[in-house]
């Protein structure tokens, strides 16, 4: 039996929605055949069969929300026809019958380890264990939830057996790969933990359900607190009536038909009534993610913005003189973005702190230049990444940016194209923006804002001249970039653009 697992969802993406199954339980499948499509707030993902066989079970139906590593279904390897409903049960019974012979009557222990918790996530905090040492557990049964600053990660039992030991208690900080407990499997498992009997399996949940309040995992606790929900009023769909994250979200979204006697906090959190000329529309998942990420950025970094202005005369003259021959030679128009990208890379090489990031108490300096280019789409702002921009020619940069922009507008961006940038450029000038203070794209330490080119009077050698001027804005993380470095960075970009031969000749 092979599990169909949710793949890694990418940086800043914590969950996905099951969009469509292409097969139903009992259908024969081939290895690498498309089985299910997942949708995230950024991209769509395809999940294929892990082996030839039969789709024995679908555990996550269409519309369900899943996290990376979650089991979507199971494939019976080698099956040639649709199994009966009892086939999975028979296979499990057969597997159990084989275990005593393999173990020779001795219990074997399997380590429970902290899973990988996503890019840039170095540690998590242990939530409440849903089982206690000595309790019987089933394969894939959720035992504990680990909270990180981005997502909640569930740790499931790797096999049927007994939870023999808990080595990381609730509230402890853990790192990926750390052993947090042990599961005993085999005929001797029950003997190794005398308190484990079928009767008391899940007793923690049952006892909690019958008490003053049901047991809640950390993610459910957060949803309940944020929405002022009554846990005892939520119907749990998990094992032994445990309230799952989906149950809490459904309760939060359900209309409050008869709210409890209103206290001040509950009344304040209730949605306000819409007027006759108003319309209430639920935020898209992409917009919710954008809002959350921007707020996280403001709350995490010591953000500061410094400004300068650049005379675009030289760049515009260069573009005007060579745009036709450039397009004829390379098949792409010569725009400002390639010139700005080259100028930015030259400045990043001189001021490496702007191309670095903070990881705990360390600074990671990056000797590669993967430039994120903000692209506005109908669904919201995305930032695809142009890899190794320092090694690309102007034509290659123009082609790369054009391809990324088209993929963004068509919804064809992959996760790899959306993560790993070292610095970001955003061009509000195409919408007519005169000046702005862009927000950092964490964990990056700098973002450059380009703006509208405006004919303005400026002093040139003691005379007033009308020149095409653009305001530049650099937002940076003051924890890692000093004011002197930020100002110098912007000055270098200004110098490079006002005298393009400097970076074209690598001066």
Residue pairs with C-beta under 8 A, 6 or more apart in sequence:
1 56
1 74
1 75
1 76
1 77
1 88
1 91
2 50
2 51
2 53
2 74
2 75
2 77
3 50
3 71
3 73
3 74
3 140
4 35
4 36
4 47
4 49
4 50
4 71
4 72
4 73
4 74
4 75
5 47
5 69
5 70
5 71
5 72
6 16
6 38
6 47
6 60
6 66
6 67
6 68
6 69
6 70
6 71
6 72
7 45
7 47
7 68
8 68
8 415
9 15
9 16
9 40
9 45
9 67
9 68
9 415
10 40
10 42
10 43
10 119
10 415
10 416
10 418
10 419
11 118
11 119
11 120
11 415
11 418
11 419
11 420
12 150
12 289
12 293
12 419
13 40
13 41
13 42
13 289
13 415
14 67
14 118
14 150
14 151
15 40
15 65
15 66
15 67
15 151
16 38
16 39
16 40
16 45
16 65
16 66
16 67
17 38
17 39
17 40
17 63
17 64
17 65
17 66
17 285
18 36
18 37
18 38
18 60
18 61
18 62
18 63
18 64
18 65
18 66
18 72
19 36
19 37
19 38
19 39
19 44
19 62
20 36
20 37
20 62
21 35
21 36
21 58
21 61
21 62
22 34
22 35
22 36
22 37
23 29
23 35
23 55
24 55
24 58
25 55
25 56
25 57
25 58
25 73
26 54
26 55
26 56
26 82
26 83
27 54
27 55
27 82
28 53
28 54
28 55
28 79
28 80
28 81
28 82
29 35
29 49
29 52
29 53
29 54
29 55
29 75
30 49
30 52
31 48
31 49
31 50
31 51
31 52
32 48
32 49
33 48
33 49
34 46
34 47
34 48
35 47
35 48
35 49
35 55
35 72
35 73
36 46
36 47
36 72
36 73
37 44
37 45
37 46
37 47
38 44
38 45
38 46
38 47
38 66
39 45
40 285
41 284
41 285
41 286
41 288
41 289
42 286
42 289
42 382
42 413
42 415
42 418
43 411
43 413
43 414
43 415
43 418
44 411
45 415
47 72
49 55
49 75
50 75
51 75
51 77
52 77
52 78
53 75
53 76
53 77
53 78
53 79
54 75
54 76
54 79
54 80
54 81
54 82
54 83
55 73
55 74
55 75
56 73
56 74
56 75
56 76
56 79
56 83
56 87
56 88
57 73
57 74
57 88
58 72
58 73
59 71
59 72
59 73
59 74
60 66
60 70
60 71
60 72
60 73
64 246
65 245
65 246
65 249
66 72
67 151
67 152
67 153
67 154
68 118
69 115
69 153
70 154
71 140
71 156
74 88
76 83
76 87
76 88
76 91
96 160
99 185
99 186
99 187
100 186
100 187
102 186
103 185
103 186
103 187
103 188
105 186
105 187
105 188
106 186
106 187
106 188
107 161
107 162
107 164
107 184
107 185
107 186
107 187
107 188
107 189
107 191
107 192
108 184
108 185
108 186
109 164
109 165
109 182
109 183
109 184
109 185
110 158
110 159
110 161
110 182
110 183
110 185
111 179
111 181
111 182
112 143
112 155
112 157
112 158
112 179
112 180
112 181
112 182
112 183
113 177
113 178
113 179
113 180
114 124
114 146
114 155
114 168
114 174
114 175
114 176
114 177
114 178
114 180
115 146
115 153
115 155
115 176
116 176
117 123
117 124
117 146
117 148
117 150
117 151
117 153
117 176
118 148
118 150
118 151
119 419
120 359
120 443
121 148
121 149
121 150
121 151
122 175
122 176
122 359
122 360
123 148
123 173
123 174
123 175
124 146
124 147
124 148
124 153
124 173
124 174
124 175
125 146
125 147
125 148
125 171
125 172
125 173
125 174
125 218
126 144
126 146
126 168
126 169
126 170
126 171
126 172
126 173
126 174
126 180
127 144
127 145
127 146
127 147
127 152
127 170
127 217
127 218
128 144
128 145
128 170
128 215
128 216
128 217
128 218
129 143
129 144
129 166
129 169
129 170
129 181
129 204
130 142
130 143
130 144
130 204
130 205
130 215
130 217
130 242
131 137
131 143
131 163
131 202
131 204
132 163
132 166
132 204
133 163
133 164
133 165
133 166
133 193
133 195
134 162
134 163
134 164
134 193
134 194
134 195
134 196
135 162
135 163
135 195
135 196
135 200
135 201
135 202
135 203
135 204
136 161
136 162
136 163
136 190
136 196
136 197
136 198
136 200
136 201
137 143
137 157
137 160
137 161
137 162
137 163
137 183
137 201
138 157
138 160
139 156
139 157
139 158
139 159
139 160
140 156
140 157
141 156
141 157
141 239
142 154
142 155
142 156
142 238
143 155
143 156
143 157
143 163
143 181
144 154
144 155
144 180
144 181
145 152
145 153
145 154
145 155
145 217
145 218
145 219
146 152
146 153
146 154
146 155
146 174
147 218
147 219
152 217
152 218
152 219
152 245
155 180
157 163
157 183
158 183
159 183
159 185
160 185
161 183
161 184
161 185
161 186
161 189
162 183
162 184
162 185
162 189
162 190
162 192
162 193
162 196
163 181
163 182
163 183
163 184
163 193
163 196
164 181
164 182
164 183
164 184
164 189
164 192
164 193
165 181
165 182
166 180
166 181
167 179
167 180
167 181
167 182
168 174
168 178
168 179
168 180
168 181
174 180
184 192
184 193
189 196
190 196
190 197
202 239
202 240
204 215
205 214
205 215
205 239
205 240
205 241
205 242
206 240
206 241
208 214
208 215
209 215
209 236
209 240
209 241
213 231
213 232
214 231
214 232
214 234
214 236
214 241
214 242
214 243
215 242
216 224
216 231
216 243
217 243
217 245
219 245
219 248
220 231
220 243
220 244
220 245
220 247
220 248
223 229
223 245
223 248
223 249
223 252
224 231
224 234
224 248
226 252
227 248
227 251
227 252
227 269
228 265
228 266
228 269
229 248
229 251
229 252
230 260
231 243
233 251
234 243
234 247
234 248
234 251
235 241
235 247
236 242
236 243
236 244
236 247
237 244
237 246
237 247
238 244
238 247
256 270
259 266
259 270
260 266
271 280
274 280
283 291
284 379
284 380
286 379
286 380
286 382
287 379
287 380
290 380
290 381
293 442
294 439
296 442
297 303
297 439
297 440
297 441
297 442
298 439
300 442
301 440
301 442
301 445
301 477
301 478
301 479
302 477
302 478
302 479
303 439
303 440
303 475
303 476
303 477
303 478
304 475
304 476
304 478
304 483
304 486
305 437
305 438
305 473
305 474
305 475
305 476
306 473
306 474
306 476
306 483
306 486
306 487
306 490
307 435
307 471
307 472
307 473
307 474
307 490
308 471
308 472
308 474
308 487
308 490
308 491
308 493
308 494
309 469
309 470
309 471
309 472
309 494
310 469
310 470
310 472
310 493
310 494
310 497
310 498
311 458
311 467
311 468
311 469
311 498
312 453
312 467
312 468
312 469
312 470
312 497
313 467
313 468
313 498
314 497
314 498
314 499
314 500
315 336
315 339
315 497
315 498
315 500
316 453
316 468
318 339
318 500
319 334
319 335
319 336
319 339
322 334
323 333
323 334
326 332
326 333
326 334
326 394
326 395
327 333
327 334
329 395
330 395
330 398
330 399
332 395
332 398
332 399
332 402
333 398
334 394
334 398
335 398
335 401
336 450
337 373
337 397
337 398
337 401
337 425
337 427
338 394
338 395
338 397
338 398
338 401
339 394
339 497
339 500
340 425
340 448
340 450
340 493
340 497
341 371
341 386
341 389
341 397
341 401
341 425
342 394
342 397
342 496
342 503
342 504
343 492
343 493
343 496
343 497
343 503
344 371
344 423
344 425
344 448
344 493
345 369
345 371
345 389
345 390
345 503
346 492
346 496
346 502
346 503
346 506
347 354
347 489
347 490
347 492
347 493
347 496
348 354
348 355
348 369
348 422
348 423
348 489
349 369
349 390
350 488
350 489
350 492
351 481
351 485
351 488
351 489
351 492
352 365
352 366
353 363
353 365
353 445
353 480
353 481
353 482
353 485
354 423
354 445
354 446
354 474
354 476
354 481
354 485
354 486
354 489
355 365
355 366
355 369
355 422
355 423
355 445
355 446
356 363
356 364
356 365
356 366
356 445
356 480
357 363
357 364
357 366
357 422
357 443
357 444
357 445
357 480
358 364
358 443
358 445
358 477
358 479
358 480
359 443
363 480
366 422
368 388
368 390
368 422
369 388
369 389
369 390
369 422
369 423
370 385
370 386
370 387
370 388
370 389
370 420
370 421
370 422
370 423
371 385
371 386
371 389
371 421
371 422
371 423
371 424
371 425
372 383
372 384
372 385
372 386
372 421
372 423
372 424
372 425
372 441
372 444
373 383
373 384
373 385
373 386
373 401
373 404
373 405
373 424
373 425
373 426
374 381
374 382
374 383
374 424
374 425
374 426
374 427
375 381
375 382
375 383
375 384
375 404
375 405
375 408
375 409
376 431
377 408
377 409
377 411
378 409
379 411
382 408
382 413
382 418
383 418
383 421
383 424
383 441
384 404
384 405
384 407
384 408
384 413
384 417
384 418
385 404
385 417
385 418
385 419
385 420
385 421
386 392
386 397
386 400
386 401
386 404
389 397
392 400
404 413
404 417
406 412
407 413
407 417
421 441
421 444
422 444
423 444
423 446
423 447
423 448
424 438
424 441
424 444
424 446
424 447
424 448
425 447
425 448
425 450
426 438
426 447
426 448
426 449
426 450
427 449
427 450
428 436
428 438
428 449
428 450
428 451
428 452
429 450
429 451
429 452
429 453
429 470
432 452
433 451
433 452
434 451
434 452
434 454
434 471
435 451
435 471
435 473
436 449
436 451
436 473
437 449
437 473
437 475
438 447
438 448
438 449
438 473
438 475
439 447
439 475
440 446
440 447
440 475
440 476
440 477
441 447
445 476
445 477
445 480
445 481
446 474
446 475
446 476
446 477
446 481
446 486
446 489
447 474
447 475
447 476
448 472
448 473
448 474
448 493
449 472
449 473
449 474
449 475
450 470
450 472
451 470
451 471
451 472
451 473
452 470
453 468
453 469
453 470
454 468
454 469
454 470
455 466
455 467
455 468
455 469
456 466
456 467
456 469
457 464
457 465
457 466
458 464
458 465
458 466
458 467
458 469
459 465
460 467
472 490
472 493
472 494
474 486
474 489
474 490
476 486
495 502
496 502
496 503
501 507
